[in-house]
Amino acid sequence: MLYKKLPLPGAKQFGMLFILSLLMFVGANGLSTWSLQYIPTGLSSLIGALYPLSVVIIEMIFFKNRNVTPLTFAGLLLGILGIGIVFYENAFHGVRPAGFLLGVLLSFIAMLAWSAGTLIIARNRVPMNPYYATGWQMLISAAVMFGFAMVSNNTIPLGAISSTSWLAIAHLVIFGSLITFAAFIYSMKKLPPALFSLYAYFNPLVAIVTAGLLLKEKMNLNILWGAIITLLGVFLVNYSIRSNKNQVTVEPEQ
């Protein structure tokens, strides 16, 4: 803001930034992080990857969008089938962790929050520098989530945070927020949509494999096949959207 001498957001801009910060940072990122206390990393990541499917469904129900092709419906069915396989493997095979259903619910709400934010951005473009707007959203969401933590008494003294936790926080701030969002916005502006959106299909697979190797989370062929089927469904939905110029463009989730 000071370097480029950008003006402060106006009332209308700040209102839009506030709504987006609640949906895409407090709702999507916050609830998704909370869900990881109860469900495996791979399942949470896979549910997050379903946002293009939910965008299509929201448009059909609330915006009366009828430009839906058979390919879109095929993608929706595959996405539901794939996530059902992964859910079944985690819920009914082996020991189900306490709070599993709550974690699934939180993850789905987080995914829907991102979908709603995507639709708002697509239909109400904010005339602001995207990096500047993202910074404001991070600042607003940080204040809101700090307020939630204080009200719920879910805080600990700074001295009680271990050095390992501080390193994890630093990693998330630098790599998970600053670098990731800067790269996200830059690549969205510079790369073709088909190439830019590829990362969304690899993220859940990387999360499943990494969590299986490092965190010893459950990983078997059924889970991997369920993930592949889900991502194939997401790909078909995205492809049908790109093929239909009347559809709203879906922005990939972080």
C-alpha positions, -999 to 999 in steps of 0.1 A, spaced: 0 0 0 28 24 9 52 13 -18 27 18 -46 8 46 -28 -25 27 -33 -56 44 -17 -75 29 11 -106 8 0 -138 27 -3 -169 17 17 -182 -5 -12 -148 -21 -18 -143 -27 19 -177 -43 22 -169 -67 -6 -134 -74 9 -151 -82 42 -175 -107 27 -148 -124 7 -125 -126 37 -153 -143 57 -160 -168 29 -126 -176 15 -103 -172 45 -124 -176 77 -149 -200 62 -128 -219 36 -93 -219 51 -104 -217 88 -130 -245 88 -108 -267 66 -80 -264 91 -104 -271 119 -116 -302 101 -81 -317 102 -85 -324 139 -111 -350 130 -105 -364 95 -74 -374 74 -56 -348 54 -63 -365 21 -100 -367 26 -101 -330 36 -81 -321 5 -103 -342 -18 -135 -326 -4 -119 -292 -11 -113 -302 -47 -151 -306 -52 -157 -269 -54 -163 -268 -92 -190 -293 -88 -207 -273 -60 -204 -241 -82 -223 -258 -110 -250 -270 -85 -253 -236 -69 -257 -220 -103 -284 -245 -113 -304 -240 -81 -300 -203 -73 -292 -187 -107 -314 -209 -129 -284 -218 -151 -296 -243 -177 -264 -244 -198 -254 -277 -183 -242 -305 -207 -243 -343 -203 -206 -341 -198 -212 -319 -168 -236 -343 -153 -212 -372 -159 -185 -352 -140 -209 -346 -111 -218 -383 -108 -181 -393 -110 -172 -367 -83 -199 -379 -60 -189 -416 -66 -152 -410 -60 -157 -390 -27 -182 -417 -16 -155 -444 -20 -129 -424 0 -155 -416 27 -165 -453 29 -129 -464 33 -123 -439 61 -156 -442 79 -163 -480 78 -130 -497 73 -108 -497 104 -111 -475 135 -131 -443 128 -116 -413 147 -138 -394 172 -155 -365 156 -151 -379 121 -186 -368 109 -181 -333 123 -148 -331 104 -165 -341 72 -192 -315 78 -167 -288 85 -148 -297 53 -179 -296 32 -189 -262 46 -154 -249 39 -157 -261 3 -191 -244 -1 -177 -212 14 -150 -211 -13 -175 -219 -40 -197 -190 -29 -167 -167 -28 -157 -178 -63 -192 -170 -76 -191 -136 -60 -157 -128 -75 -169 -139 -109 -201 -119 -108 -189 -88 -90 -154 -79 -101 -136 -56 -75 -116 -29 -92 -85 -34 -70 -50 -46 -74 -54 -84 -67 -23 -85 -44 -36 -55 -25 -71 -70 -22 -57 -103 -10 -36 -86 17 -67 -68 30 -86 -101 31 -59 -117 51 -58 -88 75 -95 -88 80 -98 -125 84 -69 -125 109 -88 -100 130 -120 -120 128 -104 -153 137 -85 -137 165 -118 -124 178 -134 -159 176 -104 -174 195 -108 -148 223 -145 -152 226 -143 -190 227 -114 -189 251 -94 -210 227 -61 -193 232 -28 -202 248 1 -180 261 28 -172 236 54 -188 259 36 -221 257 41 -224 219 69 -247 212 98 -239 188 85 -266 164 51 -249 163 67 -215 156 85 -231 127 53 -246 114 36 -212 117 64 -195 99 63 -220 71 25 -215 67 29 -177 68 57 -176 43 51 -205 20 14 -213 26 2 -177 24 25 -151 10 43 -171 -17 14 -193 -25 -11 -166 -30 14 -144 -49 21 -173 -72 -16 -182 -75 -25 -147 -86 5 -143 -109 -1 -176 -126 -38 -169 -130 -29 -137 -149 0 -152 -170 -9 -188 -178 -37 -202 -200 -66 -214 -178 -62 -251 -189 -26 -251 -177 -32 -229 -147 -59 -252 -133 -38 -284 -135 -24 -279 -100 -59 -284 -85 -59 -320 -98 -25 -328 -83 -30 -312 -49 -53 -339 -34 -31 -368 -47 0 -351 -32 -18 -346 1 -29 -382 2 5 -397 -6 24 -372 16 1 -378 46 4 -415 41 42 -414 41 49 -387 67 18 -389 90 11 -426 85 -25 -418 75 -45 -446 60 -37 -451 23 -47 -480 1 -57 -487 -35 -94 -480 -29 -86 -446 -15 -63 -438 -44 -88 -450 -70 -116 -430 -52 -93 -399 -54 -86 -405 -91 -123 -410 -99 -132 -378 -80 -106 -357 -98 -117 -372 -131 -152 -359 -123 -138 -325 -114 -118 -324 -147 -150 -332 -167 -169 -305 -150 -141 -279 -155 -138 -290 -192 -175 -287 -198 -174 -252 -182 -145 -241 -204 -163 -255 -234 -194 -235 -227 -187 -197 -229 -219 -189 -211 -208 -206 -179 -192 -187 -150 -154 -193 -149 -145 -214 -118 -114 -203 -99 -92 -231 -84 -91 -234 -46 -61 -230 -24 
